[in-house]
C-alpha cells in the first residue's frame, strides 16, 4: 500500500505490516511477548470503557461447591481434584457478552460461564462460554470483533453493517455464527445452558506427564432455548428474566447443577488428531474423543450484595493451580494477559484483596506492595524483594510444570488450512440440526442480516454456502439475493470475495 493516508500504524505512527496474525513461535503458537503491536492493541482495548466491563458487562452470580465424582489423578496433580467426594467452594458468574450493563438477558449473544474455585493451592478460574467454539482464532482480531458487536461510533446504534461486514470477511467465524443464530443463541435461562472452556488446557500429573484437555459443564436441568419470537417478547416484557430466574430458583431451594465432563488427549494422540486442538473455532468431536464424567457443580447460595460479590468478581484464565496449565492456543495466551490487565484497570492493582477475589484457602505470600486500595498491612515490616535472607517466602521447584516442545520461526503466520473453517459448521448444519433447527437458524439469520447492505449479504451468504450449499441458498432466498451470484462468490478465494463486493 503506497498511500500514506491509508496505511495502518501503531499509536506512535509505526507502520503495521500484518493486522490479522499475531507473532508466534511457529504456525500454531504460542504467542510471543515481543509482539508489541498485539500488546498495544489489547492494552488499549482493555481501557476503552469505564467503569463497566468491556465485555460480559451484565451478569448474575451465585456461590456453591464443586464435588469430585471420578478419580483423575492419573491426569492432574491439582489437589482439589485429588479425591472422589472432595468438595471445593466456588463462585460462578453468568453473563451476556456484547451488551451493556442494562441490556436484556434474552439478547442473541454468547453467554459467559465463569467459575472460581477456592482451592487449598490458590484460586483457580475456569473462564468459558456456553458455546464450545468462538468467532476468531487470533487475538489480534479481538478488539476489532468486539467493536463490531458494540455501537456505531457515529450513530451510537447497533449496526448490522459493522456486524456482518467483519464476519463475512472472517470466514473462521462460520462455526460460531451458526451456533449463535440457532436457538442456542438465546438460552432460556442461565440454569438451562451448558458451559465450555472452549480453549484447550494442559493438565499434568505428579509423575510429570501432561495431557491436553477441554471442559464441558453439562446442565442437569436440561437444555432450554428461546425462539427469536420468545426472546423478542422477553427483551421488552422482562429484560432481567435470567438474572431473576437464577436468584429465585436458589431462594426456592432448587439449586442448579452441572456435570463436568472432560475431553482428554495424550500428546501422542494429539499429534495424529485431524483437527488443530489449539484452534478455538474447532470442537473435538465426541465420537473421536469421548468425554468422561469428572464432577458436579452445584450453586446453592445467593450473593448478599450484588456489587461486592458479582460486579467486583474478577476471573482470569491466568489464575491457575499446580496440575493445570496453559496451552499454545493463541487466543488463550492473549486472554492470560488481557483479563488480568483489564481487572487492574477496572478495580485497581489490588483487586485480589477484594473479598470475593481473595484466595480463601491459600493466603497470598508475595512481594507485590502498595498501590491504590491496599487495605491490609501491605506486607508489614517483611522484605519486599527476592532473593532475601530474612525468612521471606521463596519459590518451590517441586511445582514446575512439565515442559512441552515448541519450534518454529518467529513470524506473523496465517492459519494454514482455511478450508477447515467450513467443515465443522457444515457438519453441524447437516448432521446435528433437525429440520426445525435449520428453519429457525435461517429465519434468525435472515431477520438480522436483512439490515445489512446487499453486498455484505451476498458475501455472507457465500460463506454459508461454503459450509453447506443448502444453508447458503436458503439464506439467499430469504434475502431475495441472486443465487447464481452467491454460488459464484463461494467459488472465489476470501480475498477475491472481499474485492468483488467491496463497492
C-alpha positions in Angstrom: 0.0 0.0 0.0 1.6 3.2 -1.2 -0.9 5.8 0.1 0.4 7.0 3.5 -3.1 8.2 4.5 -4.5 4.7 4.3 -1.5 2.9 6.0 -2.4 1.3 9.3 0.0 2.3 12.1 0.6 1.8 15.8 -0.3 4.5 18.3 3.1 6.0 17.7 2.9 6.1 13.9 4.9 3.0 13.1 3.6 1.1 10.0 1.7 -2.2 10.7 2.7 -4.9 8.4 0.1 -7.5 9.4 -3.1 -6.9 11.5 -4.5 -10.4 11.2 -1.9 -12.7 12.6 -0.1 -12.5 15.9 3.6 -13.0 16.2 4.1 -16.7 17.2 6.7 -19.4 17.5 5.6 -21.4 14.5 2.2 -21.6 12.9 0.4 -23.0 16.0 2.0 -20.7 18.6 2.5 -19.8 21.3 2.2 -16.0 21.1 5.4 -14.1 21.7 5.7 -11.3 24.2 7.7 -9.3 21.7 4.6 -8.7 19.7 4.4 -5.0 20.7 1.5 -4.4 18.2 -0.7 -7.0 19.9 0.1 -5.8 23.4 -0.6 -2.2 22.5 -3.8 -3.2 20.8 -5.1 -5.3 23.7 -4.0 -2.9 26.4 -5.7 0.0 24.8 -8.8 -2.1 24.2 -9.0 -3.1 27.9 -9.2 0.6 28.8 -11.9 1.7 26.3 -14.8 1.6 28.8 -15.1 2.7 32.4 -16.3 1.6 34.8 -18.2 -1.5 33.5 -16.6 -4.5 31.8 -15.8 -4.1 28.2 -17.4 -7.5 27.6 -19.5 -9.6 29.9 -20.9 -6.3 31.4 -24.2 -7.7 32.6 -24.1 -10.8 34.7 -25.6 -12.8 37.6 -23.7 -14.9 40.1 -24.0 -17.4 42.9 -22.0 -19.4 45.4 -21.8 -23.1 45.7 -19.4 -26.1 45.5 -17.7 -28.5 43.2 -17.6 -32.2 44.1 -15.2 -34.7 42.5 -17.0 -37.9 41.3 -14.2 -39.7 39.4 -10.5 -40.4 40.0 -8.5 -38.2 37.6 -5.2 -38.3 39.5 -3.6 -40.1 36.5 -4.1 -36.8 34.6 -3.6 -34.0 37.1 -1.9 -33.3 40.4 -4.4 -30.5 41.2 -5.3 -31.1 44.9 -9.0 -30.0 44.5 -9.4 -32.9 42.1 -7.3 -35.4 44.1 -10.0 -37.5 45.7 -13.5 -38.7 44.9 -16.0 -37.0 47.1 -13.8 -33.9 47.7 -15.7 -30.6 47.7 -14.3 -27.2 46.9 -16.1 -23.9 47.5 -16.9 -22.0 44.2 -18.4 -18.7 43.0 -19.9 -18.7 39.5 -20.9 -15.8 37.2 -23.0 -16.0 34.1 -23.3 -13.1 31.6 -24.1 -11.8 28.2 -21.1 -10.8 26.2 -21.6 -7.9 23.9 -24.4 -5.9 25.6 -24.1 -3.1 28.2 -24.9 -3.5 31.8 -28.5 -2.6 31.3 -29.0 -4.8 28.2 -31.6 -7.6 28.0 -30.9 -11.1 29.2 -32.7 -12.5 26.1 -30.3 -10.9 23.6 -28.8 -13.1 20.9 -25.3 -13.3 22.3 -22.9 -15.9 23.7 -23.2 -16.3 27.4 -20.2 -16.2 29.7 -19.8 -19.1 32.1 -17.0 -18.5 34.7 -16.3 -20.5 37.8 -13.8 -19.5 40.6 -12.6 -22.5 42.7 -11.3 -21.5 46.1 -8.7 -24.4 46.4 -6.1 -25.1 49.0 -3.4 -24.2 46.4 -4.9 -20.9 45.5 -7.8 -19.7 43.3 -8.4 -21.5 40.0 -10.6 -19.7 37.5 -12.3 -21.5 34.6 -13.4 -18.8 32.2 -15.6 -20.1 29.5 -18.8 -19.6 27.4 -22.0 -21.5 26.7 -20.6 -22.4 23.3 -17.7 -24.8 22.6 -16.1 -22.5 20.0 -15.5 -18.8 19.3 -15.6 -16.4 16.3 -11.9 -15.9 15.8 -8.7 -17.8 16.5 -6.1 -14.9 16.6 -6.2 -12.3 19.4 -5.1 -9.5 17.1 -8.6 -9.6 15.7 -10.4 -9.4 19.1 -10.7 -5.7 19.7 -12.0 -5.2 16.1 -14.5 -8.0 16.5 -15.9 -6.6 19.7 -16.1 -3.1 18.2 -18.5 -4.6 15.6 -20.7 -6.1 18.3 -21.0 -2.7 20.1 -22.4 0.6 18.8 -21.6 2.5 15.6 -19.2 5.4 16.6 -21.3 7.9 14.6 -24.9 6.9 15.3 -24.3 5.2 18.7 -26.7 2.4 17.5 -26.1 -1.3 16.9 -25.1 -1.6 13.2 -25.8 -4.7 11.1 -23.3 -3.5 8.5 -20.5 -3.5 11.0 -21.6 -6.8 12.5 -21.8 -8.7 9.2 -19.1 -6.9 7.3 -16.5 -8.2 9.8 -18.0 -11.7 10.0 -18.2 -12.0 6.2 -14.5 -11.0 5.9 -13.6 -13.5 8.7 -14.7 -17.0 7.5 -13.3 -18.7 10.6 -16.4 -17.3 12.4 -18.8 -19.5 10.5 -18.9 -22.3 13.1 -19.7 -19.9 16.0 -22.1 -17.8 13.8 -24.1 -21.0 13.0 -24.4 -21.8 16.7 -25.2 -18.2 17.7 -28.0 -17.9 15.1 -29.6 -21.2 16.1 -31.9 -21.1 19.1 -28.8 -21.9 21.2 -28.0 -18.2 20.7 -30.8 -17.3 23.1 -30.8 -19.7 26.2 -34.0 -19.7 28.2 -32.1 -19.2 31.5 -28.6 -19.4 32.8 -29.6 -22.7 34.5 -30.6 -24.3 31.2 -27.4 -24.0 29.3 -24.0 -25.7 29.2 -20.6 -24.2 29.9 -17.4 -24.9 28.0 -13.8 -24.0 28.4 -13.7 -23.6 24.6 -9.9 -23.4 24.9 -7.6 -26.4 25.3 -5.8 -26.5 28.6 -2.9 -28.6 29.9 -3.3 -31.0 32.8 -0.2 -32.6 34.3 0.2 -35.3 36.9 2.6 -35.9 39.8 4.8 -38.1 37.5 5.4 -35.1 35.2 3.2 -36.4 32.4 0.9 -33.9 30.6 -2.4 -34.1 28.7 -4.5 -31.7 26.6 -8.0 -31.2 28.0 -11.2 -29.4 27.4 -14.0 -28.8 29.9 -17.7 -29.3 29.4 -20.2 -28.4 32.1 -23.4 -30.1 31.1 -26.6 -28.7 32.7 -28.5 -31.1 34.8 -31.7 -29.1 34.3 -31.7 -29.9 30.6 -31.1 -27.5 27.6 -33.9 -25.0 27.0 -33.7 -22.2 24.4 -35.9 -19.4 23.2 -37.2 -18.8 19.7 -36.5 -15.4 18.4 -40.1 -14.5 18.9 -40.0 -15.6 22.5 -36.7 -13.7 23.0 -38.1 -10.6 21.4 -41.1 -10.6 23.8 -38.9 -11.1 26.9 -36.5 -8.3 25.9 -39.4 -5.9 26.2 -41.5 -7.6 28.9 -38.8 -8.8 31.3 -35.2 -7.8 30.3 -33.8 -9.2 33.5 -35.6 -12.6 33.3 -32.5 -14.8 33.5 -31.0 -12.8 36.4 -34.3 -13.1 38.3 -34.7 -16.8 37.4 -31.3 -17.8 38.9 -31.8 -15.8 42.1 -35.3 -17.1 42.7 -34.5 -20.7 41.9 -31.8 -20.7 44.6 -34.1 -18.9 47.0 -36.7 -21.7 46.5 -34.1 -24.3 47.2 -34.0 -25.5 43.5 -30.2 -25.5 43.4 -29.0 -25.6 39.8 -26.2 -28.1 39.0 -23.9 -29.1 36.1 -22.0 -32.3 35.5 -18.4 -31.7 34.5 -17.2 -33.8 31.6 -13.6 -33.7 30.3 -12.2 -34.5 26.9 -8.6 -35.7 27.3 -5.9 -36.3 24.7 -2.3 -37.5 25.3 0.4 -35.7 23.4 0.8 -38.7 21.2 -2.9 -38.8 20.4 -2.9 -35.1 19.7 -0.1 -35.4 17.1 -2.3 -37.6 14.8 -5.6 -35.8 15.6 -7.3 -34.5 12.4 -8.3 -31.1 14.0 -6.0 -28.4 15.3 -6.5 -28.8 19.1 -5.3 -25.2 19.7 -7.8 -23.6 17.3 -10.8 -22.3 19.3 -13.0 -22.3 16.3 -13.0 -26.1 16.3 -14.5 -28.8 18.5 -13.2 -32.2 19.3 -15.9 -34.5 18.0 -17.2 -36.6 20.8 -17.1 -39.7 18.6 -13.3 -39.2 18.3 -12.7 -38.1 21.9 -15.4 -39.4 24.2 -15.9 -37.2 27.3 -15.5 -38.6 30.8 -17.5 -37.5 33.8 -15.4 -35.9 36.5 -17.5 -34.0 38.9 -20.6 -32.0 39.9 -21.0 -28.2 40.2 -23.8 -27.1 42.4 -24.9 -23.5 43.2 -26.8 -23.2 46.5 -26.3 -19.7 47.9 -27.2 -16.2 46.5 -25.0 -13.2 46.9 -25.7 -10.9 49.9 -24.6 -7.8 48.0 -24.5 -7.7 44.2 -21.8 -5.1 43.8 -19.5 -6.6 46.3 -19.8 -10.2 45.1 -20.9 -10.2 41.4 -19.9 -6.8 40.0 -16.4 -6.9 41.6 -15.8 -10.6 40.9 -12.8 -10.9 38.6 -12.0 -14.0 36.7 -8.8 -14.7 34.7 -7.7 -17.8 32.8 -4.2 -17.0 34.2 -5.4 -17.9 37.7 -4.1 -21.5 37.8 -3.1 -24.1 40.3 -0.4 -26.8 40.2 -1.6 -29.5 37.8 -3.4 -27.2 35.4 -1.6 -25.1 32.7 -1.9 -23.1 29.6 -1.8 -24.5 26.0 -0.2 -22.7 23.0 -3.8 -21.6 21.9 -3.2 -18.1 20.7 -6.5 -16.7 22.0 -5.9 -18.3 25.4 -2.3 -16.9 25.5 -3.7 -13.4 25.0 -6.5 -13.8 27.5 -4.0 -14.6 30.2 -2.6 -11.1 29.7 -5.8 -9.2 28.9 -8.1 -10.4 31.7 -5.7 -9.5 34.5 -4.8 -6.2 32.7 -8.5 -5.2 32.4 -9.2 -6.1 36.1 -6.3 -3.8 37.1 -7.9 -1.1 35.0 -11.5 -1.6 36.4 -10.8 -2.5 40.0 -7.2 -1.4 40.7 -3.9 -3.2 41.2 -5.1 -4.8 44.5 -8.3 -6.3 43.1 -7.1 -9.6 44.5 -7.8 -8.2 48.0 -11.5 -7.7 47.4 -13.1 -10.4 49.4 -14.9 -12.2 46.5 -11.5 -12.5 44.8 -9.3 -13.3 47.7 -7.8 -16.8 47.9 -9.7 -18.2 50.9 -7.8 -21.4 51.5 -4.3 -20.4 50.5 -3.2 -17.0 51.8 -1.2 -14.7 49.5 2.6 -14.6 50.2 4.2 -12.4 47.6 6.3 -9.3 47.2 3.8 -7.1 45.5 3.4 -4.0 47.5 1.4 -0.7 47.8 -0.9 0.7 45.1 -4.4 2.1 45.2 -6.8 0.5 47.7 -4.2 -1.5 49.6 -6.4 -2.4 52.6 -4.2 -4.9 54.6 -0.9 -4.3 56.3 0.9 -4.2 53.0 3.3 -6.9 53.9 4.2 -5.3 57.2 7.9 -5.0 58.0 8.9 -8.0 56.0 11.2 -7.8 52.9 9.7 -6.7 49.7 12.2 -8.4 47.4 13.5 -11.8 46.4 16.0 -13.3 47.0 16.4 -12.3 50.6 18.0 -13.7 53.7 15.3 -12.5 56.1 13.0 -15.5 56.0 10.7 -14.3 53.2 8.7 -16.8 51.1 10.6 -18.4 48.2 9.8 -20.4 45.1 9.4 -24.2 45.2 10.8 -26.1 42.3 8.5 -29.0 43.1 5.7 -27.1 41.4 7.4 -26.7 38.0 5.3 -27.7 35.0 6.5 -30.4 32.7 7.9 -28.8 29.5 6.3 -29.0 26.1 8.2 -28.9 22.8 8.0 -25.7 20.8 9.6 -24.9 17.5 9.2 -22.6 14.5 10.2 -19.2 13.2 9.1 -16.0 14.9 6.7 -14.6 12.3 3.1 -13.5 11.7 1.9 -16.7 10.2 -1.6 -17.1 8.6 -3.6 -20.1 9.5 -2.6 -23.0 7.2 -5.9 -24.7 6.4 -8.7 -22.1 5.6 -11.0 -24.8 4.1 -11.2 -26.4 7.5 -13.2 -23.4 8.7 -16.3 -24.7 6.8 -16.3 -28.4 7.6 -17.5 -28.5 11.2 -20.1 -25.7 10.6 -21.4 -27.8 7.6 -21.5 -30.9 9.7 -23.4 -29.1 12.4 -26.0 -27.9 9.9 -26.4 -31.3 8.1 -25.9 -33.9 10.8 -26.8 -32.3 14.1 -29.6 -29.9 13.5 -33.2 -31.0 12.9 -35.4 -29.6 10.2 -36.9 -27.3 12.7 -33.4 -26.2 13.9 -32.4 -25.4 10.3 -35.6 -23.5 9.8 -35.1 -21.4 12.9 -31.4 -20.8 12.1 -32.2 -19.5 8.6 -35.0 -17.3 9.9 -32.9 -15.9 12.6 -30.1 -15.1 10.2 -32.4 -13.6 7.5 -34.1 -11.3 10.0 -30.7 -9.9 11.3 -28.8 -9.9 8.0 -31.6 -8.1 6.3 -30.4 -4.9 7.9 -27.0 -5.0 6.2 -26.1 -3.7 2.7 -26.8 -6.1 -0.2 -23.1 -6.5 -1.0 -22.4 -7.7 2.6 -25.5 -10.0 2.4 -24.0 -11.6 -0.7 -20.6 -12.1 0.8 -22.0 -13.7 4.0 -24.4 -15.9 2.0 -21.4 -17.2 0.1 -19.7 -18.1 3.4 -22.9 -20.1 4.4 -22.8 -21.8 1.0 -19.3 -22.9 1.5 -20.3 -24.6 4.8 -23.3 -26.3 3.0 -25.0 -25.3 -0.3 -28.5 -25.7 1.1 -27.5 -23.4 4.0 -26.3 -20.6 1.8 -29.1 -20.9 -0.8 -31.9 -20.8 1.9 -30.4 -17.7 3.3 -30.1 -16.2 -0.2 -33.7 -16.9 -0.9 -34.8 -15.4 2.4 -33.0 -12.2 1.5 -34.0 -12.2 -2.2 -30.4 -12.5 -3.4 -29.2 -13.7 -6.8 -28.5 -17.4 -6.1 -26.1 -17.7 -9.1 -24.1 -14.7 -7.7 -23.9 -16.4 -4.3 -22.5 -19.6 -5.9 -20.0 -17.5 -7.9 -18.7 -15.8 -4.8 -18.5 -19.0 -2.9 -16.1 -20.4 -5.5 -13.8 -17.4 -5.1 -11.0 -17.1 -2.6 -11.6 -15.0 0.6 -9.6 -12.1 -0.9 -11.5 -12.2 -4.2 -14.8 -12.3 -2.5 -13.8 -9.2 -0.5 -12.7 -7.4 -3.6 -15.7 -8.4 -5.6 -18.1 -7.0 -3.1 -16.1 -4.0 -1.8 -18.2 -1.4 -3.6 
